[in-house]
């Protein structure tokens, strides 16, 4: 994948810019997840897009599951009024997540289990690109359970 664009322009009320962001964001997370799986850091991933309404940026989500499918990292790309790093106000943050209770995932054609339980604080990636995202996910999964000091 080529470098993630530094500025998509306004995403709210601009369908073209928003569509470019959602496509590029999805491709970025798929590329990062594919590399994490090939390295053996992750077992699988699920990437999804929330187009949302016209007045907002939309979101791209990537669940990256650690081997065993009992925990993982949720990667979120979204617009945020609190972002001062990019003129289009995009942010990338990661959350360490686990399954609830003692759920057991059975191999086969079932989708991976949900990871609803957030552990620790959000970890922000200042440079939105595959390299920094991969490095941060690796650090978070190696330092199980995640805390705010892993990034």
C-alpha positions, 0 to 999 in steps of 0.5 A, spaced: 500 500 500 502 507 498 503 512 504 496 513 507 494 520 505 496 526 510 490 530 508 483 528 505 480 535 506 474 536 510 470 529 511 463 532 513 459 534 508 463 532 503 462 525 500 468 524 495 473 526 501 469 521 506 469 516 501 476 516 499 478 516 507 474 510 508 477 506 502 484 508 504 483 507 511 480 500 510 486 498 505 491 501 511 488 496 516 487 490 512 494 491 510 497 492 517 492 486 519 495 482 514 502 483 516 501 482 523 498 475 521 503 473 517 508 475 523 504 470 527 503 476 532 495 475 530 491 469 528 486 473 524 482 480 523 476 483 522 476 490 518 469 494 518 467 501 515 461 505 518 459 510 513 455 514 518 451 520 516 453 526 512 455 530 518 461 526 520 467 523 518 465 515 518 469 510 521 474 504 520 475 499 525 480 493 525 479 488 530 486 484 530 485 477 534 491 475 538 493 467 537 487 463 541 482 469 540 481 471 547 484 478 546 486 483 541 486 490 539 481 494 536 484 499 531 479 505 530 480 511 524 475 516 525 475 524 525 476 527 532 475 535 534 480 533 539 486 532 533 491 537 532 496 533 528 492 533 522 488 538 518 483 533 516 482 532 524 483 524 523 485 520 529 488 513 530 487 510 537 488 503 539 484 499 545 486 493 548 480 488 548 478 481 551 472 477 551 467 477 557 468 471 562 470 464 559 467 464 552 470 459 548 471 460 541 470 453 537 475 453 530 471 452 524 467 457 520 464 461 526 466 468 526 471 470 531 468 472 538 466 479 540 471 483 544 467 487 548 471 488 554 476 494 554 482 494 558 487 500 559 487 506 556 486 508 549 493 508 545 494 514 540 498 513 534 500 520 531 503 518 524 497 514 521 501 509 517 502 501 517 509 501 520 507 505 526 500 501 527 503 495 526 509 496 531 504 499 536 499 493 536 505 488 537 507 492 543 500 492 546 499 484 544 506 483 547 505 486 554 499 483 555 495 485 559 495 492 556 496 498 560 497 506 558 504 505 559 505 500 553 505 505 547 
